[in-house]
Amino acid sequence: VLCCLHESYVIAAAQARQGAWLMPPGQASASTPSELAVELVREKLFRRLNQELPYTLAIATESVRQLPEGQGLSILVGVTVKNKRVKAIVVGKGGEIIQDYVAVPTQKELSRVLQVPVQLVVTIRVADG
């Protein structure tokens, strides 16, 4: 496997164009905090719920705001599900799935990638109709 990876690296390096860096030093992603939050929440839900429900979920950032005095970011992500049964599965017993397997790991990863403290709240609601 290592030989294949090395060969892939050599080929990619040989074909790469020289030029200016696309991002400044220290910036880990071209995505906005809002985009990162949604994608990380989606990833954690997909990994935890496997094939059960992920395709019935709608995930969106509801707000991102700078906290005062350089204290980081506050991000609110909403997950919309199709009915109460699905909501119960996504939330888990005592909030275990949404809190322990989604919100906490996502918050830690966002803080690491964005290099600022992040307060993340993930809410679950049932779609209208």
C-alpha positions in Angstrom: 0.0 0.0 0.0 2.8 2.4 0.9 4.4 2.0 -2.5 1.2 2.9 -4.2 0.7 6.0 -2.1 4.3 7.1 -2.8 3.7 6.6 -6.5 0.5 8.6 -6.4 2.3 11.4 -4.5 5.1 11.5 -7.1 2.6 11.6 -10.0 0.6 14.3 -8.3 3.7 16.4 -7.4 5.0 16.1 -11.0 1.7 17.4 -12.4 1.1 20.2 -9.9 1.5 23.8 -11.1 3.7 26.2 -9.3 1.9 29.3 -7.9 0.8 31.2 -4.9 -0.9 29.4 -2.0 -4.7 29.5 -2.2 -5.0 30.1 1.6 -2.9 32.0 4.1 -0.7 30.1 6.5 -2.6 28.7 9.4 -6.0 28.5 7.5 -7.0 24.9 7.4 -10.0 25.2 5.1 -11.6 27.3 2.4 -15.0 26.6 3.8 -16.8 29.0 6.1 -17.5 28.1 9.7 -21.2 27.7 8.8 -20.4 25.2 6.0 -17.9 23.3 8.2 -20.5 23.0 11.0 -23.2 21.6 8.7 -20.8 19.1 7.0 -19.4 17.9 10.3 -22.9 17.4 11.9 -24.0 15.6 8.7 -20.9 13.3 8.8 -21.4 12.5 12.5 -25.1 11.7 12.0 -24.3 9.5 8.9 -21.6 7.6 10.8 -23.7 7.0 13.8 -27.0 6.2 12.1 -25.5 4.2 9.3 -28.1 3.3 6.7 -31.1 3.9 9.0 -32.1 7.5 8.3 -29.5 9.9 7.1 -31.2 10.6 3.8 -34.3 11.9 5.5 -32.5 14.6 7.4 -32.2 18.3 6.5 -29.3 20.1 8.1 -28.7 23.8 8.1 -26.8 26.5 10.0 -29.3 28.8 11.7 -26.8 31.3 13.1 -23.1 32.0 13.5 -22.0 34.9 15.6 -18.7 36.2 17.0 -18.6 36.1 20.8 -17.4 39.2 22.6 -13.8 39.9 23.4 -12.3 37.2 21.2 -14.1 34.4 23.0 -14.7 32.5 19.8 -17.8 31.6 17.8 -21.3 30.6 18.7 -22.9 28.3 16.0 -26.5 27.0 16.0 -27.2 24.1 13.6 -30.7 22.8 13.0 -31.6 19.3 12.0 -35.0 18.8 10.5 -36.5 15.3 10.6 -39.7 14.0 9.0 -41.6 12.8 12.1 -41.4 12.2 15.9 -40.2 8.6 15.5 -37.2 9.8 13.5 -36.6 12.6 16.0 -36.5 10.1 18.8 -33.9 8.0 17.0 -31.7 11.0 16.1 -31.9 12.4 19.7 -31.3 9.0 21.3 -32.0 8.0 24.9 -31.5 11.0 27.1 -30.0 13.0 24.2 -27.1 10.5 24.0 -26.8 10.4 20.2 -27.2 14.0 19.4 -25.0 15.2 22.3 -22.3 12.6 22.8 -21.9 11.4 19.2 -22.7 14.5 17.2 -22.5 17.9 19.1 -19.6 17.4 21.4 -17.2 15.8 18.8 -18.3 18.4 16.2 -17.6 21.2 18.6 -14.1 19.9 19.3 -13.3 19.4 15.7 -14.6 22.9 14.7 -12.5 24.5 17.5 -9.4 22.6 16.3 -9.9 23.4 12.6 -11.0 27.0 13.1 -8.4 27.6 15.8 -10.9 29.4 18.1 -13.2 28.3 20.8 -16.6 27.2 19.5 -19.9 27.0 21.3 -22.1 24.6 19.2 -25.8 24.0 19.7 -27.5 21.3 17.6 -31.3 21.4 17.6 -33.7 18.8 16.3 -37.2 19.6 15.0 -39.9 17.8 13.1 -40.8 19.2 9.7 -44.2 20.8 9.2 -46.9 18.9 7.5 
